[in-house]
Amino acid sequence: MQKQMTIPEYTEAVKNLLPLAQGDTGGSRIAAMVLLSAYNGREFPLDITELCGLDLDHYFDAMIVIRGRVELQTEPQTLIKDGSRIFESLWQNWKGYHISKRWQLYE
């Protein structure tokens, strides 16, 4: 059995993924999708096969974020200072991957 997830672990994983998500690489997009899916999964669904594009450290952070969101029932933006503004900015930066536009990426 796995150990119980803690708020400090979850918070640290969110903080680890944020700088990557705020960048402009393939890994940035994946980190952003993990965070935005934990923030609002209906609007930013996560294709789990994309996790293969993360380096091992960020992959483990992504898994902690997923576990934290599910097990602790806590939205990631509540864990960090100015989280609502930061996540709204992420939303704007990655709005091309919003569910309403995602199909257009594959045309």
N, C-alpha and C positions, 0 to 999 in steps of 0.2 A: 504494500500500500504506500502511496506517495504521502509525503508530509503535507500538512495543511499550508495553504497559501497564506501569506501575511501581507498586510497593507504596505509595510516598508519594502518588501520584495517587489510588489506590484508597482509601487511608486518609482523605485529605482529603474525598473524595466521601461516604464514610460519615459523617464528622463534620459535613458540611454538611446531610445529610438527617436526621440524628438529631433536632435541635431541632424540625424540622417534623413528623417522625413522632411526637414526644412531645406534639404539640398536639392540637387538636380541630376541624380543618377538613377539607374535602374533600381538599385537598392533603396534609394530615396523614395521612389514610387511605392515599392513594396512596404517599407516601413510606414509610410503615410496611409496606405490601405489598411494595414493592421490597426493603427491608431484610430483612423476614421471609422472603421468597422466596429471597434469597441465603443466608439462614441455614438455612432448611429448606423447600425448594420443594415437597416432597411434602405438607407440612402447610399451607402458605400459597402456593398457586399464584398467579401474577401474570397478570392479563388485560392484555395489552400495550396494548389500546385505552385503558385508564385513564390511561396516561402522557400523553394529551392534556390531562388536567386539571392538569398541573404547569406552573408558569411556566418560562420558558426556562432559567434558571440551574439550577433543580432537575431539570428534564428532563435536562440534560447530566450532572448529578451521578448521576442514576438510570442513565444509559447507562454511565457509568464504573463504577458498582457492578456492573452486569451483566457488563461486559467483565472487570473485575477478578476477579469470582468464577469466571468461565469460564477466562480466560487464565492466571490466576495460581494457580488451584485453591486459593484461600485463603478461609476463611470470614470474614465481616465482623466478627464479634465478637472475633476474635483480633487485630484491628488497633488496638483501643482499650483504654484502661485500664478495668478492671472490665466488660469487654465481655459476659461471660456473664451477669452480673446485669442489665445494661442490656437485653440482648436478651430475657431471660426476662420482664422487666417489659413490654417491647413486646408480647411474646406474650400476656401477661395483659390488657393494655390493648386489644388488638385481637382477642381470642379469638373474638369474634362473626364474624370473617372466616376462621376456621379452616375447612378443607375440610369437616369434619364438620357445620358449621353454615351454611355459605355458601348452600346451596340454600334455606334458610329466609328469607334476605334477599329472595327474589324471590317469595314467596307473597303 
